[in-house]
Amino acid sequence: MTATPASPSSDKRVLLAAPRGYCAGVDRAVIAVEKALEQYGSPIYVRHEIVHNKYVVQTLEKKGAIFVDETAEVPEGSIVMFSAHGVAPTVHQEAAERRLATIDATCPLVTKVHKEAVRFAGEDYDILLIGHEGHEEVIGTSGEAPDHITLVDGPEDVENVTVRDESKVVWLSQTTLSVDETMETVDKLKEKFPKLISPPSDDICYATQNRQTAVKQMGAEADLVIVVGSKNSSNSVRLVEVALGAGAKDAHLVDFAEEIDEAWLEGVSTVGVTSGASVPEVLVEGVLEWLAGRGFEDVEIVKAAEESITFSLPKELRRDLRAEAAALSEKR
């Protein structure tokens, strides 16, 4: 659906966030699975969801991707791809032990955080990793330096943090967090550890920040904000929180338009719409069509930033991985 400027006399309008949807890392990861299937044929095994979006996973499964929870589920001599969230070094080791050919689709911005963790651990710093316990990205980053990393799961967790040497402490973060909550956590950590140092550059990815900024801009004007995204998508969940924090009267997360409850529209004249960084635009178009069918035909773009970042595909897609997998399988 093409957005047009909202009519000044319209009682019902949609504020459509820009940017929204796919970030460069997600786009790279999804294309990597599609290219691998084209190049090597199915099956291509993917450890964990390639990105946290139900529709994307279902679409890739139909094309021949097989998603598994653990490396041990992948048959020896097969090709396995690691998701955009990254994995710990132990996972690479497990893949080697099972004679698997691997494709690493880790987002380069997550890889940056991994490298920071390795560097600071090598300098014997205590690393305070701000993130959500159990999230794949946090597990992968923690695995780079498990003896040096302490997870800090939000501002309320700060009082439980202890370090070996208060003069050698650094904070890093999961890339998909709320910017405001992260900085609140950092401020509390700095109160406790005045010599705490920051990473060389911001860990929260540009796309997460831009999507949150757009939601903040429209939140105060919106009676309702609909965020398209899956419940296990950290950055999508954060957008709901940011919308409410910015003044939206109500906000909900949906995977598909049919999940919208018409009761949410009662008394609503302005609906904000955005989507998480792992959401294809077709799902947003479905929501806009659903809203248009209920009188919300005027769409106004709320633009927070221009995005032009792209990432090259994983280097492994330039090799004959089927031949490599066969060769590895023969080494018994």
Secondary structure in CASP SS format (residue, H / E / C, confidence):
PFRMAT SS
TARGET T0000
AUTHOR 0000-0000-0000
METHOD secondary structure of the structure
MODEL  1
M C 1.00
T C 1.00
A C 1.00
T C 1.00
P C 1.00
A C 1.00
S C 1.00
P C 1.00
S C 1.00
S C 1.00
D C 1.00
K C 1.00
R E 1.00
V E 1.00
L E 1.00
L E 1.00
A E 1.00
A E 1.00
P C 1.00
R C 1.00
G C 1.00
Y C 1.00
C C 1.00
A H 1.00
G H 1.00
V H 1.00
D H 1.00
R H 1.00
A H 1.00
V H 1.00
I H 1.00
A H 1.00
V H 1.00
E H 1.00
K H 1.00
A H 1.00
L H 1.00
E H 1.00
Q H 1.00
Y H 1.00
G C 1.00
S C 1.00
P C 1.00
I E 1.00
Y E 1.00
V E 1.00
R E 1.00
H C 1.00
E C 1.00
I C 1.00
V C 1.00
H C 1.00
N C 1.00
K H 1.00
Y H 1.00
V H 1.00
V H 1.00
Q H 1.00
T H 1.00
L H 1.00
E H 1.00
K H 1.00
K H 1.00
G C 1.00
A E 1.00
I E 1.00
F E 1.00
V E 1.00
D C 1.00
E C 1.00
T H 1.00
A H 1.00
E H 1.00
V C 1.00
P C 1.00
E C 1.00
G C 1.00
S C 1.00
I E 1.00
V E 1.00
M E 1.00
F E 1.00
S C 1.00
A C 1.00
H C 1.00
G C 1.00
V C 1.00
A C 1.00
P H 1.00
T H 1.00
V H 1.00
H H 1.00
Q H 1.00
E H 1.00
A H 1.00
A H 1.00
E H 1.00
R C 1.00
R C 1.00
L C 1.00
A E 1.00
T E 1.00
I E 1.00
D E 1.00
A C 1.00
T C 1.00
C C 1.00
P H 1.00
L H 1.00
V H 1.00
T H 1.00
K H 1.00
V H 1.00
H H 1.00
K H 1.00
E H 1.00
A H 1.00
V H 1.00
R H 1.00
F H 1.00
A H 1.00
G H 1.00
E C 1.00
D C 1.00
Y C 1.00
D E 1.00
I E 1.00
L E 1.00
L E 1.00
I E 1.00
G C 1.00
H C 1.00
E C 1.00
G C 1.00
H C 1.00
E H 1.00
E H 1.00
V H 1.00
I H 1.00
G H 1.00
T H 1.00
S H 1.00
G C 1.00
E C 1.00
A C 1.00
P C 1.00
D C 1.00
H C 1.00
I E 1.00
T E 1.00
L E 1.00
V E 1.00
D C 1.00
G C 1.00
P H 1.00
E H 1.00
D H 1.00
V H 1.00
E H 1.00
N H 1.00
V C 1.00
T C 1.00
V C 1.00
R C 1.00
D C 1.00
E C 1.00
S C 1.00
K C 1.00
V E 1.00
V E 1.00
W E 1.00
L E 1.00
S E 1.00
Q C 1.00
T C 1.00
T C 1.00
L C 1.00
S C 1.00
V H 1.00
D H 1.00
E H 1.00
T H 1.00
M H 1.00
E H 1.00
T H 1.00
V H 1.00
D H 1.00
K H 1.00
L H 1.00
K H 1.00
E H 1.00
K H 1.00
F C 1.00
P C 1.00
K C 1.00
L C 1.00
I E 1.00
S C 1.00
P C 1.00
P C 1.00
S C 1.00
D C 1.00
D C 1.00
I C 1.00
C C 1.00
Y H 1.00
A H 1.00
T H 1.00
Q H 1.00
N H 1.00
R H 1.00
Q H 1.00
T H 1.00
A H 1.00
V H 1.00
K H 1.00
Q H 1.00
M H 1.00
G H 1.00
A C 1.00
E C 1.00
A C 1.00
D C 1.00
L E 1.00
V E 1.00
I E 1.00
V E 1.00
V E 1.00
G C 1.00
S C 1.00
K C 1.00
N C 1.00
S C 1.00
S H 1.00
N H 1.00
S H 1.00
V H 1.00
R H 1.00
L H 1.00
V H 1.00
E H 1.00
V H 1.00
A H 1.00
L H 1.00
G H 1.00
A C 1.00
G C 1.00
A C 1.00
K C 1.00
D C 1.00
A E 1.00
H E 1.00
L E 1.00
V E 1.00
D C 1.00
F C 1.00
A H 1.00
E H 1.00
E H 1.00
I C 1.00
D C 1.00
E H 1.00
A H 1.00
W H 1.00
L H 1.00
E C 1.00
G C 1.00
V C 1.00
S C 1.00
T E 1.00
V E 1.00
G E 1.00
V E 1.00
T E 1.00
S E 1.00
G C 1.00
A C 1.00
S C 1.00
V C 1.00
P C 1.00
E H 1.00
V H 1.00
L H 1.00
V H 1.00
E H 1.00
G H 1.00
V H 1.00
L H 1.00
E H 1.00
W H 1.00
L H 1.00
A H 1.00
G C 1.00
R C 1.00
G C 1.00
F C 1.00
E C 1.00
D E 1.00
V E 1.00
E E 1.00
I E 1.00
V E 1.00
K E 1.00
A C 1.00
A C 1.00
E C 1.00
E C 1.00
S C 1.00
I C 1.00
T C 1.00
F C 1.00
S C 1.00
L C 1.00
P C 1.00
K H 1.00
E H 1.00
L H 1.00
R H 1.00
R C 1.00
D C 1.00
L H 1.00
R H 1.00
A H 1.00
E H 1.00
A H 1.00
A H 1.00
A H 1.00
L H 1.00
S H 1.00
E H 1.00
K C 1.00
R C 1.00
END
